[in-house]
Structure formats: structure tokens, C-alpha cells
Amino acid sequence: MATVNFIARGDDIIMDTAREALIDIQPKGFFIRPPPTPHELDETLTPDARLFQTIHMGTALVDTSRWRLVLDGLVERPFSINLAQLRQMPAKSVISFHECYGSPLNPPPTKNVWRIGNVQWTGVPLRDFLLLARPRAGRGLFVWSDGLDSGTFAGVEVERYQKDLPIEKALCSEVLVAYEMNGQPLSEKRGGPVRLVVPGWFGTNSTKWLCRLSVQEVRARGPFTTVFYNELDPVGLEGNRTRPVWAVQPNSIIVRPRPQEAFVCPAYVEGWGRAWGAEEIARVEISLDQGDSWIGASVAPRKQFEWQLFRFQMSITHPGRYHIMARATDKRGARQPLVGSRNHVPTVQIQVSPSGTRPADMDMKLTQGKV
């Protein structure tokens, strides 16, 4: 274990010291770079250049020589650690899908929702920090995470980007205090030098430009927990309770065939795509008839939190336009809805042209594929 700097209780300059690493917010303001379309996401690991990017209030420029992470709050041994000390701690790498929830202004978003990639994060498990600090015993605690960014988002002045995790999630071994993505140091726009990474949960929870972790009895009170990134809870009383945007529901994309791809009848089509969610995807089904019937695809098992490959095969003996739909179901039985949700099923349209002789068999047949 690397050396850390334990802090005496009552030290009221802890946060001021942690924030001294901030040089500037530049450029300021909201920025988004959408990902490529699903059929272009054909690599197992998504390169930085093809991964979506969302910055709420501007890019924090950080003096790495002065950067430090503080862990305080309801713990026995508050401490701080600098970048060199962090890199001396035992590291772990996790391959995980990384998904943007979409706009928090009118939740749930139902358009442009496939902001997704799959990357390898490297850092130190948050669990190791918490075990070192010794949080107060008991459930119901939250770990607040503060970033160095600040500014205005959707007309709201924000002192700092701040999120929280239930202590139970924070203690999961996959949650990282990360300093690398795909084997490279985190860039400024990716939240470098250090960010939080919460595999299985939406990207909004993975605080960039991390400078403080604090164990508290209640949820964080900043606007990114109280105003933004909450949605209606479908099992809430009378439909008016909200839930935080935390765990990712089952979702999928079709990578092949490409949209508007042309085939000649009779057509044999081999397709594939990716499925993901907070829980492992247990089943993916394919439909050609607007969801009236479904046939199973083959699905690769999940090793960590990576998106999962699925494959399917189709024999189409009737010319026309076809809409291929894919529906993922996780191991707990949660399933993608057809419409009206941020994780509704993806659809790809293809064209099957007639051959010289129209076949007598007008049926469509789906056959099981193999990964």
C-alpha cells in the first residue's frame, strides 16, 4: 500500500487545498460530441476518437503536480493522496461499456439514446480507499464525489460537479478511481488526471476531474443530484416518485446489417450487434415482423462489464423492406421495451430485392446463430 497523508479531524482547509490544483475552466460551457452511428461501432474496444464525449460546464485544466484526492466525512481516518502515491497503489483494469444517459432536462430522453462505447479503465478500486479510511459501520451511507469543474448548466450556477453513490455500490470491486483509459493516461477532456468510474451505471455518475470523496449520511445536495439526472420511478406510488439515474437498463444496438443494406431474394443474412446493462444480458431476441414474433440470437457471456456480442442468421424468401429489431433481456428478467423509453429496441431497415424468378415459398425463417 502506498503512503497516504492522514488528516487530523477538524482540518477546515482540506477542500481548499484539494481545489488548488485547478488552473482554469477552459473552454467553458457545455460540450457534446455524439458517437458514430451504431453500424460504425464495430470495434470491441472503442478508441477515444470514437467514444462520445459530454462535458457539462467546461473542461477543467489541472496542475498534476498539485493534484490531490481527499477522502473525508464519516470515516475514522480521513486522508489525502497525491498522483504519485495513487499510482503506487495496486492497480486494477476493468473493461466496461460506457453509456451517456442523454439530456437530463426532459427525462427520460427517447431520441439519440445510443451514446455508447466499450473501454478499458485502469485505476485503484474505490473499495481500497474506503477500507483504508474506515467508514462508520452501517448501511444507508453515501459516498459523495466532487469534481474540479464548475460553472453554469441549463441556466443553473453550479459551484462544483458533485454526485453520490450508495455505500454498497461504492464498495463493489469494479468501481475505480481511474487514471487510464485504453492503456493511456486520461486526457483533460476525459476527466484527467483522475476520474471516478462506475461500471454498470450511467456515465453521469463517473465524476471527472475528481478531487474529493466524502462519506455522508444523506445524498449529495448539488443540482446534479437534486435537479438533474432523476427520472420517474415506474413502480413509484401514483407514478410521481422519482429515482436517480444510476443503473443502466438492458439495451442493444445492431451493428450488422447496416441501415438500408440491400440483398437479393432469396437472401441469407448474417447479423450481429452488442447488448449491455447493469446486469449481464442473458437473452437477445430478433424480430422481422414489428415484434409479433421473436427468435433467439446467440449471446456471448460477460466476463466483466463489457458489452456482449450477439449473432443471428436469417433466411428471407420474400422480397420487400424489412425492419430487423433486437431485444435484450438481462438475467433478472428486465427486458427492453419496444417504444417510448430511452432503452427502446433498435431497428435496422434492409431492402430485399426480387430475383429473376419469384420464389413460391413466401415465408420468412429465422435460424439460430452461433458466437
Secondary structure, 3 states (H helix, E strand, C coil): CCCCEECCCCCCCHHHHHHCCEEEEEEECCEEECCCCHHHCCCCCCCHHHCCEEECCEEEEECCCCCEEEEEECECCCEEEEHHHHHHCCCEEEEEEEECCCCCCCCCCCCCCCCEEEEEEEEEEHHHHHHHHCECCCCCCEEEEEECCCEEECCEEECCCEEEEEHHHHCCCCCEEEEEECCEECCHHHCCCCEEECCCECHHHCCCCEEEEEEECCCCCCHHHHCCCEEECCCCHHHCCEEECCECCCEEEEEECCCCCEEECCEEEEEEEEEECCCCEEEEEEECCCCCCCEECEECCCCCECCEEEEEEEEECCCEEEEEEEEEEECCCCECCCCCCCCCCCEEEEEEECCCCCCCCCCEEEECCCC
